[in-house]
Every structure is written in C-alpha cells, then in structure tokens.
Amino acid sequence: MVVAFRARHAATLALGWAERMSLGELFADGTCAHRSRSPYPDAVFKLRQGRLVAPRTVLDAGAGTGALARKVTSFAERIDAVEPSAAMIAEGRDLPGGSDRRICWIAARAEEAPPDPP
C-alpha cells in the first residue's frame, strides 16, 4: 500500500509543492486531486448493500465528487453527501448518477453539517 502511494504521488512529491501545502489546500478546489484515486471495489458495495437496514440511509462524510454516494443509489433510499468543497460537489453533480434525487449534497465540513436524521 505504501509503495503504491509513493509510486502514484512521486511526481507530486518531487515537485516539492505538496510539502508546503496542507491537505485542505491540496483538495480545496477539487479540480484534479481526486482523479488519481482508484475506484472503490465492487465488493465494498455488495457488503454495504447486504448490511444496510431500514431506513436505508447512507452518510458519505468527505464525499468529494460522490464516488461512494453515486454508487449506493442502487440500493439506498437516501444518501447525505457531505463535502466542504463547492467545486467537488459541482463536479459530483455533473458526473453520472450525481443528479439522482436520493443524493442530498451538503456543502459543509462533516462536523458542521446540519443534522437531519431519517
């Protein structure tokens, strides 16, 4: 895992700018940092689907572009996708499944998101 991380981010680290930025700054605009992330394996969703009980609600904290939220629409009744970056939310809405009525995009940090239990 560490080797894969280093290989994927070697170019970024070689530039040295990542050492001068916080993770919040690196992901703040949401324009490209998430694109190098590997997709969730299908087994993750099969496991979640089998364990989700009524009221079939999912919280995706730190949702980014909704890689998780957009995929669980096949079995969840409601998904709260909490993400502080408006740019990431906008991109997520434009991706396939991002405009699904079951996804509630919430622009906030997870600890500051307004509670709205099912």
C-alpha positions as CSV (number, residue, x, y, z in Angstrom):
1,M,0.0,0.0,0.0
2,V,2.8,2.5,0.9
3,V,4.7,1.6,-2.2
4,A,1.6,2.2,-4.4
5,F,1.0,5.5,-2.7
6,R,4.6,6.6,-3.2
7,A,4.6,5.5,-6.9
8,R,1.4,7.3,-7.6
9,H,2.4,10.5,-5.9
10,A,6.2,10.5,-6.7
11,A,5.8,13.3,-9.3
12,T,3.9,15.5,-6.9
13,L,6.4,14.9,-4.1
14,A,9.3,15.5,-6.5
15,L,8.0,19.0,-7.3
16,G,8.1,19.8,-3.6
17,W,5.0,21.9,-3.5
18,A,3.0,19.2,-1.7
19,E,5.3,19.6,1.2
20,R,4.3,23.2,1.6
21,M,0.6,22.6,1.4
22,S,-1.9,21.2,3.9
23,L,-4.2,18.5,2.7
24,G,-7.1,21.0,2.9
25,E,-5.3,23.3,0.5
26,L,-4.4,20.5,-1.8
27,F,-8.0,19.3,-2.1
28,A,-9.7,22.8,-1.7
29,D,-10.6,23.5,-5.3
30,G,-11.5,19.9,-6.2
31,T,-10.3,20.2,-9.8
32,C,-7.9,17.4,-10.2
33,A,-6.6,15.9,-6.9
34,H,-9.3,13.2,-6.7
35,R,-8.9,12.0,-10.3
36,S,-5.9,9.8,-9.5
37,R,-7.9,7.9,-6.8
38,S,-8.7,4.3,-7.5
39,P,-12.4,3.5,-7.7
40,Y,-14.0,1.6,-4.8
41,P,-14.0,-2.2,-5.5
42,D,-17.5,-3.7,-6.2
43,A,-17.1,-5.9,-3.1
44,V,-17.4,-2.8,-1.0
45,F,-20.9,-2.1,-2.3
46,K,-22.0,-5.7,-2.1
47,L,-21.0,-5.8,1.5
48,R,-22.8,-2.5,2.3
49,Q,-25.9,-3.5,0.4
50,G,-26.2,-6.6,2.5
51,R,-25.8,-4.8,5.8
52,L,-27.9,-1.7,5.2
53,V,-31.2,-1.8,7.1
54,A,-34.3,0.5,7.2
55,P,-34.4,3.4,6.8
56,R,-31.7,2.6,4.2
57,T,-29.8,5.9,4.6
58,V,-26.1,6.4,4.0
59,L,-23.9,9.2,5.2
60,D,-20.9,9.9,2.9
61,A,-18.8,12.3,5.0
62,G,-16.0,13.9,3.0
63,A,-17.9,12.9,-0.1
64,G,-15.7,14.6,-2.7
65,T,-17.3,14.1,-6.0
66,G,-19.5,11.3,-4.6
67,A,-17.7,8.2,-5.8
68,L,-19.4,6.4,-2.9
69,A,-22.7,8.3,-2.9
70,R,-23.3,8.0,-6.6
71,K,-22.8,4.2,-6.5
72,V,-25.0,3.4,-3.5
73,T,-28.1,4.9,-5.2
74,S,-28.8,1.4,-6.5
75,F,-29.8,0.2,-3.0
76,A,-30.1,3.2,-0.6
77,E,-33.2,5.3,-0.2
78,R,-31.3,8.4,0.8
79,I,-27.6,9.5,0.7
80,D,-26.3,12.5,2.6
81,A,-23.1,13.5,0.8
82,V,-21.3,16.0,3.0
83,E,-18.4,17.8,1.4
84,P,-16.8,21.2,2.2
85,S,-15.7,22.0,-1.3
86,A,-18.3,23.5,-3.5
87,A,-16.2,22.7,-6.6
88,M,-16.1,19.0,-5.7
89,I,-19.9,19.0,-5.2
90,A,-20.5,20.7,-8.5
91,E,-18.3,18.2,-10.3
92,G,-20.0,15.3,-8.5
93,R,-23.4,16.5,-9.6
94,D,-22.2,16.6,-13.2
95,L,-20.9,13.0,-13.1
96,P,-23.1,10.0,-13.9
97,G,-25.6,9.5,-11.1
98,G,-24.7,12.8,-9.4
99,S,-28.2,14.3,-10.0
100,D,-30.0,11.4,-8.6
101,R,-32.9,12.6,-6.3
102,R,-31.8,10.3,-3.5
103,I,-28.5,12.2,-3.1
104,C,-28.6,15.2,-0.8
105,W,-25.4,17.2,-1.4
106,I,-24.5,19.2,1.7
107,A,-21.7,21.9,1.4
108,A,-20.2,21.7,4.9
109,R,-17.5,20.1,7.0
110,A,-18.8,16.8,8.4
111,E,-18.7,18.1,12.0
112,E,-20.6,21.3,11.0
113,A,-23.3,19.7,8.7
114,P,-26.8,20.4,9.9
115,P,-28.3,17.2,11.4
116,D,-31.3,15.9,9.5
117,P,-31.9,12.3,10.7
118,P,-34.0,9.9,8.7
